[in-house]
Amino acid sequence: MKDFIRVMKALSDPNRVKIIKMLGQKELCVCEITAILGLAQPTVSKHLKVLEDAGLVGSRKEGLWVNYRLEEKHESPYGAAMLQHMAQWLSQDRAIQKALAKVEKVNRDKICAS
């Protein structure tokens, strides 16, 4: 039951739901997520930590960047099930649509260097 509660709590925040939807489009670094959502870097990092702890998000180092992505290997069936459903849910939500539109426009070379 602990795994189930951890996944549900991770998805109980609107910004974490947006992050999940954004990472469903492509891998992103913290500064890209920060720019898209308009949140402070420490706030985004905390959200990513919660999502990682729930087994929903993973990361990999690529040069100077740590790229975050949806986790492909799940220790818990709840994380896998929720990610599968999240791919289809909320596609008509305006806040989600707005964030997803920014994903393709964000340029890490411009925002991460500043």
N, C-alpha and C positions, 0 to 999 in steps of 0.2 A: 504494500500500500504506500510505502514511503516514496517509491519511484513515481507512482501515479500523482501523488500530491506535489512532488517537486516539479513535474512537468506542467501540471495545471497552474501552479503558482508562477512559474516562469512565463506562462502565456496570459497571465492576468493583467499585465501592464500594456497599454496601447502602444507605447514606443517599442517594446520588445516584440509585439506582434508585427509592427511595421518592419523591424529589423529582419524578422523571419521572412516576411514577404520579399523584402529587398534582396536578401541572400538567396532567395529562390530564383532570382534573375541572374545574379553573378556574384562572384567573390568580391568582397570589399574590405578595405582597411579601415581602421578607426577614424582617421581624418576624413575619409569619404562619407562614412556614416554620420559623423559630426556635422559635416557641411550639408548633407541632405536633410537631416532632421532639425538642424539648428539647435542642437544640444551641446553642452560643454563636454570636452573630452573625457574628464573623469566620470561623468554621468554615463556616457556611451560605454566606457570600459566596464563600469559596474553592471550595466545591462548585459553586456556580452559575457561577463563572468557568470551571471545567473543562468543565462542560456547554455553556456558550456557545462555548468554543474548539473543541469537537467539533461545533458546529453543531446541537446538539439543543435548545437553549433560546435564546429571544430575550427582549428586554425593551422596555418602552415606559413613558415618563413620563406620569403622570396626577396633576396637582396636586403634592402633597407626596410621593407614592409612586412608586416604580419597580416596575411590575408585571412579573413573569416569566411566560412562557408557553412552550408547546412551539413550536419553530420551524416555520413553515409553508413557508418557502423554503429549500431545501437545495442547497448547493453540491456536496455529496457524496451519491451514491446510498445509501451505507451508513447515514447518519443517518436518512434517510427510511424506509428498510427497517426499521431497528431500532425507530423510533418506532411504525411500523405494527404490528409484532409485539408490542412492549411493551404496547400497548393491550389485548391479549388475554392476555398471559402474567401469571402470578403473582396472579391474582385470588383464589385460595384461600389465599394466604400470610397468616398471622395478623398479622404485623408490618405488611404492606401494608394489610390490612383496618382495622387499628387507626388507622393514619395517615389513611386515606381517610375514616374516620368523623369524625375531628377536622376535616377540611377544611371541611365544611359548618357546623361549630359555631364555628369561629374567628371572632372579631370584631375586625377591625383597628382600629376606633375605640377599643376598650378597651385593646388590647395595644400598639399603636404609639405612643400618646400618653404612655405611662409611661416 
